[in-house]
Amino acid sequence: MVEPSTCPPKAGVELADVVGRFGSEYLAQYGQVIMPSQKRALSDIAACCTRELGGRLYRCDDCHDTFWRYHGCRNRACPKCHGSQTRKWLEERQAELLPCDYFHAVATVPSELHGVFHRHQKAMYGLLMRVAAEAVKELCANKRHLGALPGILSVLHTWNGRLGYHPHVHMLITGGGITPDGQHWQPARGEFLVPVAVLSRKIAAKFRDALKAKAPAVFAGISGSVWRRQWVSFVKHYGHGNDAVLNYLSRYVFRTAISNARILGMDQTHVTFRWKDRHAQTWRTQRVPGVQFLRRFLRHVLPRGFHKVRCYGLWHPSRRTESARAWVELMLETSAETTKPLKLADLLDALGQLAQRTDQACPDPQDDDADCPRCPHCGSVGTRLLGEYPHCGGP
């Protein structure tokens, strides 16, 4: 019997270690009230990259040692299992990535609504994503601002740096769009897209009206002062082409509530992690009881079946013809001397480099790179697969 080695090598404390130490205690206290998706996340993360999920056995042709590469859990809350998902998503979006300017918008809700959002997660999250995108489209349709339909990639986040509950929507918006006749690309005017104050008011009004119509009982339980408050939104120019899309994908689309790199330590009772203080522009540390840490983390595990990434406007599936036309027009207008064409290979290479600089991704059984992993004993790339085993016992 070959003794399996650790796969992949761990640099420090991981979320899986926290789950392993405090998961049972957490379930004893809160197991009767947490969602099924949260229980599944605990189970998957604890088993990720262990013999429980099976794996592949390899032999090194140089040092002749054998080693295991265990499979990842593929749970979307796991901070290690996103490499192959990123590549697959990019391949599906290849024809929609336009070589144009991009804007980043964020839509938040007042803290008074947090309790309602947490009690009705699936309905509230979806409603916020929809009305935020509709507000952007309506303002962009105005000729004073853009006079065209942009592409919108919307991503839901529910956390702040300290793992507190803070539901908000990030939107990547094309700096331009297709005109109402469907024939021409209308670019944004420099670094301006839509007025932020107007956008905030429009999102609040549309959310209020939609909630009143969709869930009158829920609406009746909300104080009227919430709708008179200033909702916070912002819009800023984000960049152009490859760099803007790549930066957005790596920072927002595939991010989980906390990465392993932010977990600094763990003892018998507490977990220490770091968080970014955006106001002071510095990193801070916080030490919390292990069960409390898991409670904070699990609040950000989304309900089963909820899609946290959605496309609107020019990027909606029903608009593929207009999106393709915009791609062709932009490519014809783009000079090779001033702007690089958008290449999927460039994005994949850059995402691979980004993954090496942050958390090491779990080996994926559907990842072609997993066919020839580097030997953990001597570093050689001359390795070969001996077999794949779906259970923890090995060969």
VMD Tcl script that draws the C-alpha trace (Angstrom):
set ca {
  {0.00 0.00 0.00}
  {1.36 3.40 -0.97}
  {0.98 6.07 1.70}
  {-0.63 9.18 0.19}
  {1.14 12.49 0.52}
  {-0.49 15.84 1.20}
  {-2.10 17.31 -1.92}
  {-1.51 20.10 -2.61}
  {1.16 21.27 -0.11}
  {-0.36 23.63 2.45}
  {1.27 26.95 3.24}
  {-0.63 27.51 6.52}
  {-4.03 27.27 8.16}
  {-6.89 26.78 5.69}
  {-10.64 27.09 5.95}
  {-10.83 23.28 5.85}
  {-8.74 23.15 9.05}
  {-11.16 25.54 10.77}
  {-14.11 23.41 9.65}
  {-12.36 20.28 10.87}
  {-11.72 21.73 14.33}
  {-14.93 23.69 14.96}
  {-17.47 22.20 12.53}
  {-18.94 19.67 14.97}
  {-19.33 22.29 17.68}
  {-20.99 24.64 15.22}
  {-23.48 21.99 14.09}
  {-24.28 21.15 17.71}
  {-25.26 24.77 18.31}
  {-26.80 25.78 15.00}
  {-27.45 22.58 13.06}
  {-31.21 22.87 13.43}
  {-31.46 26.33 11.85}
  {-28.89 26.48 9.05}
  {-29.77 25.97 5.40}
  {-29.04 22.67 3.59}
  {-26.56 24.52 1.36}
  {-24.62 25.58 4.45}
  {-24.46 22.03 5.80}
  {-23.30 20.85 2.40}
  {-20.59 23.52 2.34}
  {-19.23 22.35 5.69}
  {-19.14 18.75 4.53}
  {-17.57 19.53 1.15}
  {-14.90 21.89 2.45}
  {-13.87 19.40 5.14}
  {-13.44 16.67 2.50}
  {-11.78 18.85 -0.13}
  {-8.42 17.47 -1.32}
  {-8.59 14.48 1.01}
  {-8.80 10.74 0.47}
  {-12.54 10.90 1.07}
  {-13.09 12.28 -2.44}
  {-10.63 9.95 -4.15}
  {-7.86 11.03 -6.43}
  {-5.09 10.11 -8.86}
  {-1.91 8.21 -8.10}
  {1.27 9.29 -9.95}
  {4.86 8.09 -10.22}
  {7.86 10.32 -10.85}
  {10.20 9.01 -13.57}
  {13.16 10.83 -12.03}
  {13.07 10.04 -8.31}
  {10.67 7.05 -8.71}
  {8.53 8.15 -5.78}
  {4.76 7.95 -5.94}
  {2.32 10.60 -4.81}
  {-1.40 11.37 -4.73}
  {-3.40 14.22 -6.15}
  {-6.75 14.22 -4.38}
  {-9.85 15.70 -5.98}
  {-11.36 19.03 -5.00}
  {-14.91 19.36 -3.64}
  {-16.01 21.89 -6.33}
  {-18.30 23.64 -3.84}
  {-18.65 27.28 -4.87}
  {-18.06 28.39 -1.26}
  {-14.69 26.62 -1.14}
  {-11.77 29.07 -1.54}
  {-9.66 26.47 -3.41}
  {-12.00 25.15 -6.09}
  {-12.35 27.77 -8.81}
  {-9.56 27.26 -11.34}
  {-11.42 25.06 -13.82}
  {-14.67 26.96 -13.25}
  {-12.90 30.16 -14.26}
  {-11.59 28.64 -17.49}
  {-14.94 27.12 -18.40}
  {-16.77 30.38 -17.74}
  {-14.31 32.31 -19.88}
  {-14.70 29.88 -22.75}
  {-18.46 30.34 -22.63}
  {-18.12 34.14 -22.51}
  {-15.44 34.40 -25.22}
  {-17.70 35.89 -27.87}
  {-19.16 38.41 -25.44}
  {-15.96 40.07 -24.22}
  {-15.86 43.35 -26.10}
  {-12.63 45.35 -26.70}
  {-14.02 48.56 -25.24}
  {-13.91 50.66 -22.09}
  {-15.60 49.29 -18.99}
  {-17.26 50.79 -15.94}
  {-17.66 49.33 -12.46}
  {-20.86 50.02 -10.54}
  {-21.94 48.93 -7.06}
  {-25.48 48.95 -5.65}
  {-26.01 48.54 -1.90}
  {-29.02 48.52 0.40}
  {-29.52 50.32 3.76}
  {-28.61 48.35 6.88}
  {-32.27 48.43 7.96}
  {-33.01 45.94 5.16}
  {-30.34 43.42 6.15}
  {-32.69 41.44 8.38}
  {-35.30 41.16 5.61}
  {-32.64 40.14 3.11}
  {-31.32 37.41 5.39}
  {-34.79 35.98 6.07}
  {-35.77 35.95 2.38}
  {-32.42 35.49 0.70}
  {-33.32 33.98 -2.64}
  {-36.11 36.46 -3.40}
  {-34.30 39.56 -2.12}
  {-30.97 38.84 -3.76}
  {-32.55 38.18 -7.13}
  {-34.74 41.27 -6.89}
  {-31.78 43.52 -6.08}
  {-29.74 42.19 -9.00}
  {-32.63 42.65 -11.42}
  {-33.66 46.18 -10.44}
  {-30.04 47.43 -10.29}
  {-29.46 46.25 -13.87}
  {-32.78 47.71 -15.02}
  {-31.88 51.08 -13.50}
  {-28.54 51.10 -15.35}
  {-30.22 50.16 -18.64}
  {-32.89 52.85 -18.29}
  {-30.34 55.58 -17.60}
  {-28.08 54.39 -20.41}
  {-31.04 54.47 -22.81}
  {-31.32 58.22 -22.21}
  {-29.54 60.10 -25.01}
  {-28.16 62.60 -22.50}
  {-26.04 59.80 -21.00}
  {-25.40 57.11 -23.61}
  {-28.43 56.49 -25.82}
  {-27.67 52.79 -26.19}
  {-28.01 49.36 -24.59}
  {-24.82 48.29 -22.73}
  {-23.70 44.86 -21.64}
  {-23.94 44.23 -17.87}
  {-22.30 41.45 -15.89}
  {-23.82 41.45 -12.39}
  {-22.28 39.67 -9.38}
  {-23.82 39.36 -5.91}
  {-21.64 39.68 -2.82}
  {-23.01 39.46 0.73}
  {-19.94 40.23 2.87}
  {-17.61 42.98 3.98}
  {-13.95 42.53 4.91}
  {-14.74 41.38 8.46}
  {-17.20 38.76 7.18}
  {-20.11 40.91 8.30}
  {-23.42 40.73 6.44}
  {-23.45 43.36 3.70}
  {-25.46 42.39 0.59}
  {-24.53 44.38 -2.50}
  {-24.22 43.96 -6.26}
  {-21.14 44.59 -8.39}
  {-21.75 45.35 -12.07}
  {-19.26 45.37 -14.92}
  {-20.76 47.60 -17.61}
  {-19.51 48.11 -21.16}
  {-18.46 51.67 -21.92}
  {-20.89 51.90 -24.76}
  {-23.69 49.92 -26.33}
  {-25.82 49.11 -29.32}
  {-28.12 51.89 -30.52}
  {-31.92 51.33 -30.52}
  {-31.88 50.47 -34.24}
  {-29.54 47.59 -33.43}
  {-27.02 48.63 -36.07}
  {-24.36 50.82 -34.45}
  {-22.01 50.92 -31.46}
  {-22.33 54.09 -29.38}
  {-19.28 54.68 -27.11}
  {-19.49 56.33 -23.70}
  {-18.34 59.91 -23.35}
  {-14.92 59.56 -21.77}
  {-15.03 58.43 -18.15}
  {-18.73 59.29 -17.65}
  {-21.54 56.78 -18.00}
  {-24.54 57.76 -15.82}
  {-25.08 60.18 -12.89}
  {-24.49 58.34 -9.62}
  {-27.04 60.22 -7.49}
  {-29.78 59.59 -10.03}
  {-28.81 55.91 -10.23}
  {-29.06 55.52 -6.44}
  {-32.51 57.07 -6.31}
  {-33.73 55.01 -9.24}
  {-32.52 51.71 -7.72}
  {-34.24 52.53 -4.41}
  {-37.53 53.47 -6.10}
  {-37.55 50.46 -8.40}
  {-36.72 48.08 -5.54}
  {-39.51 49.58 -3.40}
  {-42.10 49.27 -6.14}
  {-41.03 45.78 -7.16}
  {-41.03 44.50 -3.57}
  {-44.46 46.00 -2.89}
  {-45.87 44.23 -5.94}
  {-44.02 40.94 -5.46}
  {-44.21 40.49 -1.68}
  {-46.75 42.90 -0.10}
  {-46.59 41.16 3.28}
  {-42.82 41.59 3.46}
  {-43.10 45.17 2.24}
  {-45.64 46.00 4.96}
  {-43.14 45.05 7.66}
  {-40.50 47.56 6.47}
  {-40.35 51.05 7.92}
  {-41.21 53.82 5.48}
  {-38.05 55.69 6.50}
  {-35.99 53.12 4.58}
  {-37.30 54.45 1.28}
  {-36.51 58.04 2.23}
  {-32.87 57.24 2.97}
  {-30.08 57.87 0.49}
  {-29.12 54.51 -0.99}
  {-25.41 54.25 -1.69}
  {-24.21 53.44 -5.19}
  {-21.19 54.40 -7.23}
  {-19.99 54.19 -10.81}
  {-16.39 54.62 -11.94}
  {-14.38 54.07 -15.07}
  {-12.69 50.68 -14.74}
  {-10.32 50.30 -17.68}
  {-10.15 49.01 -21.22}
  {-10.33 45.57 -22.86}
  {-8.32 42.63 -21.53}
  {-7.03 44.18 -18.33}
  {-10.42 45.49 -17.21}
  {-12.20 42.17 -17.78}
  {-9.45 40.10 -16.18}
  {-9.23 42.35 -13.14}
  {-12.99 42.24 -12.67}
  {-13.18 38.46 -13.01}
  {-10.38 37.83 -10.53}
  {-11.59 40.38 -7.98}
  {-15.35 39.89 -8.05}
  {-16.78 37.02 -10.07}
  {-14.89 34.10 -8.53}
  {-14.22 35.48 -5.06}
  {-15.50 33.68 -1.97}
  {-16.22 35.30 1.40}
  {-12.68 34.64 2.62}
  {-9.54 33.18 1.06}
  {-7.12 30.84 2.79}
  {-4.44 33.50 2.51}
  {-6.42 35.73 4.90}
  {-6.58 33.11 7.66}
  {-3.51 33.80 9.80}
  {-3.81 31.28 12.60}
  {-5.97 29.00 14.71}
  {-5.72 27.65 18.26}
  {-7.99 25.46 20.35}
  {-10.69 28.13 20.69}
  {-10.14 31.00 18.24}
  {-9.36 31.89 14.63}
  {-7.31 34.92 13.58}
  {-7.80 36.46 10.16}
  {-6.90 39.68 8.37}
  {-9.21 42.14 6.66}
  {-8.74 45.27 4.59}
  {-9.78 48.53 6.21}
  {-10.92 50.46 3.12}
  {-11.12 53.78 4.93}
  {-7.58 53.64 6.31}
  {-6.25 51.68 3.32}
  {-4.46 49.22 5.58}
  {-4.73 45.58 6.65}
  {-5.98 44.77 10.16}
  {-6.32 41.53 12.10}
  {-9.19 40.15 14.14}
  {-9.37 37.17 16.49}
  {-12.78 35.55 17.02}
  {-14.04 32.27 18.54}
  {-13.92 29.43 16.02}
  {-17.68 28.79 16.09}
  {-18.34 32.50 15.60}
  {-15.93 32.53 12.63}
  {-17.84 29.68 10.96}
  {-21.14 31.40 11.68}
  {-19.92 34.53 9.94}
  {-18.58 32.56 6.99}
  {-21.68 30.42 6.50}
  {-23.96 33.46 6.32}
  {-22.43 34.02 2.88}
  {-23.15 30.54 1.51}
  {-25.92 31.18 -0.97}
  {-29.17 29.19 -1.18}
  {-29.07 26.15 -3.41}
  {-29.80 26.96 -7.04}
  {-29.24 30.70 -6.73}
  {-27.16 32.19 -9.56}
  {-24.80 34.82 -8.17}
  {-23.55 35.83 -11.65}
  {-26.11 37.10 -14.16}
  {-25.95 38.86 -17.52}
  {-28.21 41.70 -18.60}
  {-28.61 44.09 -21.51}
  {-26.34 43.38 -24.44}
  {-24.92 40.32 -22.67}
  {-28.30 38.70 -22.01}
  {-28.64 35.40 -23.93}
  {-31.55 36.84 -25.93}
  {-29.23 39.57 -27.27}
  {-26.51 37.39 -28.77}
  {-27.08 38.76 -32.28}
  {-26.56 42.36 -31.15}
  {-23.56 41.33 -29.04}
  {-21.92 39.63 -32.02}
  {-22.57 42.70 -34.19}
  {-20.97 44.95 -31.55}
  {-17.94 42.66 -31.45}
  {-17.43 42.86 -35.21}
  {-17.88 46.62 -35.32}
  {-15.47 47.21 -32.46}
  {-12.83 44.91 -33.91}
  {-13.03 46.71 -37.25}
  {-12.62 50.07 -35.52}
  {-9.79 48.96 -33.23}
  {-6.31 49.76 -34.48}
  {-3.71 47.08 -34.01}
  {-1.18 49.79 -33.12}
  {-3.20 51.19 -30.23}
  {-5.13 48.29 -28.71}
  {-4.47 44.58 -28.51}
  {-7.28 42.33 -29.76}
  {-9.04 40.50 -26.96}
  {-7.58 36.98 -26.88}
  {-8.92 34.21 -24.69}
  {-5.44 32.67 -24.44}
  {-4.10 35.88 -22.88}
  {-6.85 35.84 -20.29}
  {-6.25 32.19 -19.40}
  {-2.49 32.70 -19.04}
  {-2.96 35.72 -16.81}
  {-5.54 33.96 -14.65}
  {-3.12 31.06 -14.23}
  {-0.41 33.44 -13.03}
  {-2.89 35.08 -10.67}
  {-3.81 31.73 -9.12}
  {-0.14 30.98 -8.44}
  {0.24 34.29 -6.61}
  {-2.78 33.70 -4.38}
  {-4.34 30.44 -3.18}
  {-3.17 27.23 -4.82}
  {-6.14 25.64 -6.53}
  {-7.22 22.09 -5.88}
  {-6.48 19.56 -8.61}
  {-9.54 19.08 -10.72}
  {-10.27 15.67 -12.29}
  {-11.47 17.48 -15.42}
  {-8.41 19.75 -15.61}
  {-5.99 18.79 -18.36}
  {-3.09 20.22 -16.36}
  {-3.70 17.58 -13.71}
  {-2.42 14.91 -16.14}
  {1.20 15.90 -15.54}
  {1.59 17.52 -12.10}
  {4.98 18.42 -10.71}
  {6.51 15.86 -8.33}
  {6.25 17.16 -4.74}
  {9.43 15.27 -3.76}
  {11.97 16.39 -6.38}
  {10.10 19.00 -8.40}
  {10.32 17.08 -11.67}
  {7.63 17.43 -14.32}
  {8.39 13.92 -15.60}
  {5.44 12.26 -13.91}
  {2.92 9.71 -15.16}
  {-0.52 8.62 -14.08}
  {-0.79 5.16 -12.50}
  {-4.53 5.18 -11.89}
  {-7.58 7.06 -10.69}
  {-9.47 5.88 -7.64}
  {-12.92 7.12 -6.60}
  {-12.58 6.10 -2.94}
  {-10.21 6.85 -0.11}
  {-8.60 3.44 0.11}
  {-6.29 3.85 -2.90}
  {-5.17 0.92 -5.09}
}
mol new
graphics top color blue
foreach p $ca { graphics top sphere $p radius 0.5 }
foreach p [lrange $ca 0 end-1] q [lrange $ca 1 end] { graphics top cylinder $p $q radius 0.2 }
display resetview
